[in-house]
Every structure is written in C-alpha cells, then in structure tokens.
C-alpha cells in the first residue's frame, strides 16, 4: 500500500471512529436556523467590538451568540438581541426574526423589567439601607409581576417557532463575598444583590421549565470570576457607564458561551 493510500485509509477510519464516539457533531449544528434574542447580556454590552448596524443595541462580535454561530456555521443566523431590552420590547421588537423554520433560539430577559440598572445605581450612590430597600423592591417584582411577563414572552416565542429548541440564559452572581474588594459596596449590599440574582434566576428557571424550554445557568461558569474575586469576568463601575456590571469579552467566551453550548 502506498503512503498516500495508507493516509487515506487512516483518515477514513478516524472519521468513522469520531462519528461512532459522537465527536463529529458540526453537521447537526449546521442544520440549525438560529435566532438570538434578548437584552444586553446577549447582545454583548461590555465585550466591545460592536457592529455598526446594531447602533444603540450594541451587538458585539464577541457576544456568545456570534461566537457560537462562528464555531458551528448554522444554516441561518439572526442576531437581534438589544441593549436595554425588556420582556415586552423583546416581544414587540425582536420576535419578528422568528419563523416556523427556526430550530434554535437563545434568550436572556428579565433584568431590565425589575430595574436592574436603577438598583445598582442606588447601591453605588446611596446608603446601605436605601440599597437594600431597592433590592427588596426588585425581588418583590421578580416574585409577583415578572412571572406573567416571562410567560407572555415565552408563549410568543413558542407561537412563532413551535419546533424550536429554546434556551433561556440566566444571569451571573455578581460578587464574591469576603473577597478582595477593599472599597465600594458593603458586604451586606453585595450579599443582597447576590440573593436577588439567585431569586431572579430561580424565577427564570421555573418559567422556562413551564414553557417547555431549557434553562441554562451561568452561575457555575462565573464562580471564581465574580467582582471581588481578583479575576473578574464582569465590569465593575466603569467608563462608559453602560459597561458597568456586564460581562467582559472573557465573560462571554468563557461564561455565557459554554453555558449556551451545553444546552444546545
């Protein structure tokens, strides 16, 4: 047998082995018609490298939807997530990207419905008591008004794309308690914010399950990389202010991307 023939035979054997072992998966990903919905955590605010066409929506080439599409070459890809989006603005402004042919959807929404930016502003600029009070108000909204808003959004997604596999992404826990930060918020404030994040993620997980969607937490991926960890994948208060408390590029590639990939 010639060297060339031997090489060809070995390549055939390796390809066959990869298929048997489940390693040759790109073909299934290539068949997807993927639509990425959601707020700034899906658009990639904080990661930089925003596309000119996205304007104020700030869709980043380093956001997890774009990174997944680059790696998997789906049959089609619509990236419509937008900074500042709420459940209602996703419903009114983004669901038009969905069709009956859509097979894969990612979505993050809910943080803006409970006034996340206002909560963080209150905690950074005002007293500990004001911060905790504002956090508690947000938690009440999560438990009372948010579930119905999520149900409405998820119903809209399912109505437009009845066959799609829908992945709901959660939010990180923001602070490592007893961490390396020597200034800024108090431990009480950081603990209250972490608790609120846990409550929000619990609501998202339950509503996603009720809708027949897959919920994927990012808490495990970000553990050890919270603010005050010494290796944060999140921006603290920074300039531009819109980047504050959003994932850096590494938070998208090493936090959100693996969480999404594991759920596809």
The 8 nearest C-alpha neighbors of each residue, nearest first, counted from 0:
[[1, 4, 5, 2, 3, 6, 8, 7],
 [0, 2, 4, 3, 5, 6, 7, 8],
 [3, 1, 5, 4, 6, 0, 7, 8],
 [2, 4, 6, 1, 5, 7, 0, 8],
 [5, 3, 7, 1, 6, 2, 8, 0],
 [4, 6, 2, 8, 7, 3, 1, 9],
 [5, 7, 9, 3, 4, 8, 2, 10],
 [6, 8, 4, 10, 5, 9, 3, 11],
 [9, 7, 5, 11, 10, 6, 4, 12],
 [8, 10, 12, 6, 11, 7, 13, 5],
 [11, 9, 7, 13, 8, 12, 14, 6],
 [12, 10, 8, 14, 9, 13, 15, 7],
 [11, 13, 9, 15, 10, 14, 16, 8],
 [14, 12, 16, 10, 15, 11, 17, 9],
 [15, 13, 17, 11, 16, 12, 10, 18],
 [14, 16, 12, 18, 13, 17, 11, 19],
 [15, 17, 13, 19, 18, 14, 20, 12],
 [18, 16, 22, 14, 20, 15, 19, 23],
 [17, 19, 23, 21, 15, 16, 20, 22],
 [20, 18, 16, 21, 17, 15, 22, 23],
 [21, 19, 17, 18, 22, 16, 23, 15],
 [20, 22, 18, 19, 23, 17, 24, 16],
 [23, 21, 17, 20, 24, 18, 19, 16],
 [22, 24, 18, 17, 21, 25, 26, 14],
 [23, 25, 26, 22, 27, 21, 28, 18],
 [26, 24, 28, 27, 29, 71, 23, 72],
 [27, 25, 29, 28, 24, 30, 23, 71],
 [28, 26, 30, 29, 25, 24, 31, 73],
 [29, 27, 25, 30, 31, 26, 71, 73],
 [28, 30, 73, 26, 72, 27, 74, 31],
 [31, 29, 74, 28, 27, 73, 26, 32],
 [32, 30, 73, 28, 29, 74, 102, 33],
 [31, 33, 75, 101, 102, 74, 76, 103],
 [32, 34, 103, 76, 31, 104, 75, 101],
 [33, 35, 77, 104, 76, 78, 103, 36],
 [36, 34, 78, 105, 104, 79, 80, 64],
 [37, 35, 80, 106, 79, 105, 34, 93],
 [36, 38, 80, 107, 106, 108, 41, 81],
 [37, 39, 84, 81, 82, 40, 80, 41],
 [38, 40, 82, 42, 44, 41, 81, 43],
 [41, 39, 43, 38, 42, 44, 245, 107],
 [40, 42, 39, 43, 38, 37, 80, 107],
 [43, 41, 58, 39, 80, 81, 40, 44],
 [42, 44, 62, 59, 41, 40, 46, 58],
 [45, 43, 39, 46, 42, 57, 242, 40],
 [44, 46, 242, 247, 245, 47, 246, 43],
 [45, 47, 248, 247, 43, 44, 61, 59],
 [48, 46, 49, 45, 59, 44, 248, 61],
 [47, 49, 59, 60, 50, 61, 46, 58],
 [50, 48, 59, 58, 57, 47, 60, 51],
 [49, 51, 52, 53, 58, 59, 48, 60],
 [50, 52, 53, 54, 49, 57, 58, 48],
 [51, 53, 50, 54, 58, 49, 57, 56],
 [52, 54, 56, 51, 50, 57, 58, 55],
 [55, 53, 56, 52, 51, 57, 50, 58],
 [54, 56, 57, 53, 82, 81, 58, 83],
 [55, 57, 81, 82, 53, 54, 58, 42],
 [58, 56, 55, 49, 53, 54, 44, 59],
 [59, 57, 42, 49, 53, 43, 56, 50],
 [58, 60, 49, 43, 61, 62, 48, 50],
 [59, 61, 62, 48, 65, 49, 58, 50],
 [62, 60, 59, 248, 46, 66, 63, 65],
 [63, 61, 43, 59, 251, 65, 60, 64],
 [62, 64, 256, 66, 251, 65, 67, 255],
 [65, 63, 67, 66, 62, 68, 35, 41],
 [64, 66, 68, 67, 63, 62, 60, 69],
 [65, 67, 63, 69, 68, 64, 62, 61],
 [68, 66, 70, 64, 69, 65, 63, 71],
 [67, 69, 65, 71, 72, 70, 66, 64],
 [70, 68, 66, 67, 71, 72, 65, 73],
 [69, 71, 67, 68, 72, 66, 65, 25],
 [72, 70, 68, 28, 69, 73, 67, 25],
 [73, 71, 29, 68, 69, 70, 74, 28],
 [74, 72, 29, 31, 75, 28, 71, 30],
 [75, 73, 30, 29, 32, 31, 72, 76],
 [76, 74, 32, 73, 33, 31, 77, 72],
 [75, 77, 33, 34, 32, 78, 73, 74],
 [76, 78, 34, 79, 35, 33, 96, 75],
 [79, 77, 35, 34, 80, 76, 36, 64],
 [78, 80, 36, 35, 93, 77, 81, 96],
 [81, 79, 36, 37, 42, 38, 41, 78],
 [82, 80, 56, 38, 42, 84, 39, 37],
 [81, 83, 39, 56, 38, 84, 57, 42],
 [82, 84, 38, 39, 81, 85, 111, 56],
 [85, 83, 38, 82, 88, 81, 89, 37],
 [84, 86, 88, 87, 111, 112, 108, 89],
 [85, 87, 89, 88, 108, 152, 109, 90],
 [86, 88, 90, 85, 89, 91, 152, 148],
 [89, 87, 91, 85, 90, 92, 84, 86],
 [90, 88, 93, 86, 92, 87, 91, 85],
 [91, 89, 87, 88, 94, 152, 92, 93],
 [92, 90, 88, 89, 87, 93, 94, 95],
 [91, 93, 89, 88, 90, 94, 95, 87],
 [94, 92, 89, 95, 90, 96, 79, 91],
 [93, 95, 96, 97, 90, 92, 89, 91],
 [94, 96, 97, 93, 92, 98, 91, 159],
 [95, 97, 94, 93, 77, 98, 34, 79],
 [98, 96, 95, 94, 159, 101, 160, 34],
 [99, 97, 100, 101, 160, 159, 96, 95],
 [98, 100, 160, 101, 159, 161, 97, 162],
 [101, 99, 98, 102, 160, 32, 162, 97],
 [102, 100, 32, 98, 99, 163, 160, 103],
 [101, 103, 163, 32, 31, 164, 162, 100],
 [104, 102, 33, 164, 163, 165, 101, 32],
 [105, 103, 165, 34, 35, 33, 166, 164],
 [106, 104, 166, 35, 36, 165, 167, 34],
 [105, 107, 36, 37, 167, 168, 35, 166],
 [108, 106, 37, 168, 38, 167, 41, 169],
 [109, 107, 37, 38, 86, 110, 85, 106],
 [108, 110, 112, 111, 86, 85, 113, 107],
 [111, 109, 112, 115, 113, 108, 114, 85],
 [110, 112, 114, 113, 85, 115, 109, 83],
 [113, 111, 109, 110, 85, 114, 86, 145],
 [112, 114, 137, 111, 110, 115, 140, 141],
 [115, 113, 111, 117, 116, 112, 118, 110],
 [114, 116, 118, 117, 111, 110, 113, 119],
 [115, 117, 119, 118, 114, 120, 111, 110],
 [118, 116, 120, 114, 115, 119, 121, 133],
 [119, 117, 115, 121, 116, 120, 133, 134],
 [120, 118, 122, 116, 121, 117, 123, 115],
 [119, 121, 117, 123, 122, 118, 124, 116],
 [122, 120, 118, 125, 124, 119, 130, 123],
 [121, 123, 130, 119, 120, 125, 124, 118],
 [122, 124, 120, 121, 125, 119, 184, 183],
 [125, 123, 121, 122, 120, 126, 119, 130],
 [126, 124, 121, 122, 123, 129, 130, 127],
 [127, 125, 129, 128, 130, 122, 124, 121],
 [126, 128, 130, 129, 131, 188, 125, 122],
 [127, 129, 131, 126, 130, 132, 125, 133],
 [130, 128, 132, 126, 127, 131, 133, 125],
 [131, 129, 122, 127, 133, 128, 132, 121],
 [130, 132, 134, 128, 133, 129, 135, 127],
 [131, 133, 129, 135, 134, 130, 128, 136],
 [134, 132, 136, 130, 135, 131, 118, 129],
 [133, 135, 131, 137, 136, 132, 118, 130],
 [134, 136, 138, 132, 137, 133, 131, 139],
 [137, 135, 133, 139, 134, 138, 132, 140],
 [136, 138, 140, 134, 113, 135, 139, 141],
 [139, 137, 141, 135, 140, 136, 195, 134],
 [138, 140, 136, 142, 137, 141, 143, 135],
 [141, 139, 137, 143, 144, 138, 142, 145],
 [142, 140, 145, 138, 139, 143, 199, 137],
 [141, 143, 139, 140, 138, 144, 145, 146],
 [142, 144, 140, 141, 145, 139, 146, 147],
 [145, 143, 140, 146, 147, 141, 142, 148],
 [144, 146, 141, 148, 147, 143, 140, 149],
 [147, 145, 149, 148, 144, 150, 206, 143],
 [146, 148, 150, 149, 145, 144, 151, 143],
 [149, 147, 145, 151, 150, 146, 152, 86],
 [148, 150, 152, 146, 151, 147, 153, 145],
 [151, 149, 147, 153, 148, 152, 154, 146],
 [150, 152, 154, 148, 149, 153, 147, 155],
 [153, 151, 149, 155, 154, 150, 90, 86],
 [152, 154, 156, 150, 155, 151, 149, 157],
 [155, 153, 157, 151, 152, 156, 150, 158],
 [156, 154, 158, 152, 153, 157, 151, 159],
 [155, 157, 153, 159, 154, 158, 160, 152],
 [156, 158, 161, 160, 154, 155, 159, 153],
 [159, 157, 155, 156, 160, 161, 154, 153],
 [160, 158, 156, 157, 98, 99, 97, 161],
 [159, 161, 99, 157, 98, 163, 162, 158],
 [160, 162, 157, 158, 163, 159, 99, 156],
 [163, 161, 160, 102, 164, 99, 101, 100],
 [164, 162, 102, 103, 160, 101, 161, 165],
 [163, 165, 103, 102, 104, 166, 162, 212],
 [164, 166, 104, 212, 105, 103, 163, 213],
 [167, 165, 105, 213, 214, 104, 212, 168],
 [166, 168, 214, 106, 107, 105, 213, 215],
 [169, 167, 215, 107, 214, 216, 106, 166],
 [170, 168, 216, 200, 217, 215, 107, 167],
 [169, 171, 217, 200, 172, 196, 168, 218],
 [172, 170, 218, 217, 173, 221, 169, 196],
 [171, 173, 193, 196, 218, 174, 170, 225],
 [172, 174, 225, 171, 226, 193, 175, 192],
 [175, 173, 226, 225, 176, 172, 189, 227],
 [174, 176, 178, 227, 225, 228, 226, 177],
 [175, 177, 178, 174, 186, 190, 189, 227],
 [178, 176, 175, 179, 186, 180, 227, 228],
 [179, 177, 227, 176, 175, 228, 180, 229],
 [178, 180, 227, 228, 229, 181, 177, 175],
 [181, 179, 227, 182, 178, 183, 228, 226],
 [180, 182, 179, 183, 178, 227, 184, 185],
 [183, 181, 180, 184, 185, 179, 227, 186],
 [182, 184, 185, 181, 123, 180, 186, 122],
 [183, 185, 188, 189, 186, 182, 123, 122],
 [184, 186, 188, 187, 189, 183, 127, 182],
 [185, 187, 189, 188, 190, 184, 176, 177],
 [188, 186, 190, 185, 189, 191, 127, 184],
 [187, 189, 191, 185, 186, 190, 184, 192],
 [190, 188, 186, 192, 191, 187, 174, 193],
 [189, 191, 193, 187, 188, 192, 186, 194],
 [190, 192, 194, 188, 189, 193, 187, 195],
 [193, 191, 195, 189, 194, 190, 188, 196],
 [194, 192, 196, 190, 172, 195, 191, 173],
 [193, 195, 197, 191, 196, 192, 190, 198],
 [196, 194, 198, 192, 197, 193, 138, 199],
 [195, 197, 193, 199, 194, 198, 172, 200],
 [196, 198, 194, 200, 195, 199, 201, 193],
 [199, 197, 201, 195, 196, 200, 194, 202],
 [200, 198, 196, 202, 201, 197, 195, 141],
 [199, 201, 203, 197, 202, 198, 169, 204],
 [200, 202, 198, 204, 199, 203, 197, 205],
 [201, 203, 199, 205, 200, 204, 206, 198],
 [204, 202, 200, 206, 201, 205, 207, 199],
 [203, 205, 201, 207, 214, 202, 206, 200],
 [206, 204, 208, 202, 207, 203, 209, 201],
 [205, 207, 209, 203, 208, 204, 202, 210],
 [206, 208, 212, 210, 204, 205, 209, 203],
 [207, 209, 211, 205, 210, 206, 212, 204],
 [208, 210, 206, 207, 211, 205, 212, 150],
 [211, 209, 207, 208, 212, 206, 153, 154],
 [212, 210, 208, 209, 207, 213, 165, 206],
 [213, 211, 207, 165, 210, 208, 166, 214],
 [212, 214, 166, 167, 165, 207, 215, 208],
 [215, 213, 167, 204, 166, 207, 168, 212],
 [214, 216, 168, 258, 167, 169, 262, 213],
 [215, 217, 169, 218, 168, 214, 258, 170],
 [216, 218, 220, 219, 171, 258, 169, 170],
 [217, 219, 171, 221, 220, 216, 172, 222],
 [220, 218, 222, 221, 217, 216, 171, 254],
 [219, 221, 254, 217, 218, 222, 253, 258],
 [220, 222, 224, 218, 219, 254, 223, 225],
 [223, 221, 219, 224, 220, 218, 225, 172],
 [222, 224, 225, 228, 221, 230, 175, 231],
 [223, 225, 231, 221, 230, 222, 232, 228],
 [226, 224, 231, 174, 173, 228, 175, 223],
 [225, 227, 174, 231, 228, 173, 175, 233],
 [228, 226, 179, 180, 178, 175, 229, 174],
 [229, 227, 230, 225, 226, 175, 178, 224],
 [228, 230, 227, 231, 179, 226, 224, 178],
 [231, 229, 224, 228, 232, 223, 225, 226],
 [230, 232, 224, 225, 226, 233, 228, 229],
 [231, 233, 250, 224, 247, 246, 249, 225],
 [234, 232, 246, 231, 247, 245, 244, 235],
 [233, 235, 244, 243, 245, 246, 247, 242],
 [234, 236, 243, 244, 237, 233, 226, 245],
 [237, 235, 243, 234, 240, 244, 238, 242],
 [236, 238, 240, 243, 239, 235, 242, 234],
 [239, 237, 240, 242, 236, 241, 243, 235],
 [238, 240, 241, 242, 237, 243, 236, 45],
 [239, 241, 238, 242, 237, 243, 236, 244],
 [242, 240, 243, 239, 238, 44, 45, 237],
 [243, 241, 45, 240, 245, 239, 44, 244],
 [242, 244, 236, 234, 235, 237, 240, 241],
 [245, 243, 234, 235, 233, 242, 246, 236],
 [244, 246, 45, 233, 243, 242, 234, 44],
 [247, 245, 233, 250, 45, 232, 234, 251],
 [246, 248, 46, 250, 45, 249, 233, 232],
 [247, 249, 46, 251, 250, 61, 252, 246],
 [250, 248, 252, 251, 247, 253, 232, 254],
 [251, 249, 232, 254, 246, 247, 248, 253],
 [250, 252, 255, 248, 249, 63, 254, 62],
 [251, 253, 249, 256, 250, 254, 63, 248],
 [254, 252, 250, 249, 251, 256, 257, 255],
 [255, 253, 250, 220, 251, 256, 252, 221],
 [254, 256, 251, 258, 257, 63, 259, 217],
 [255, 257, 63, 259, 252, 258, 254, 251],
 [258, 256, 260, 259, 255, 254, 261, 253],
 [259, 257, 255, 261, 256, 260, 217, 215],
 [260, 258, 256, 262, 257, 261, 255, 263],
 [259, 261, 257, 263, 262, 258, 256, 67],
 [262, 260, 258, 259, 263, 257, 215, 256],
 [261, 263, 259, 260, 215, 258, 166, 213],
 [262, 260, 261, 259, 166, 164, 103, 165]]
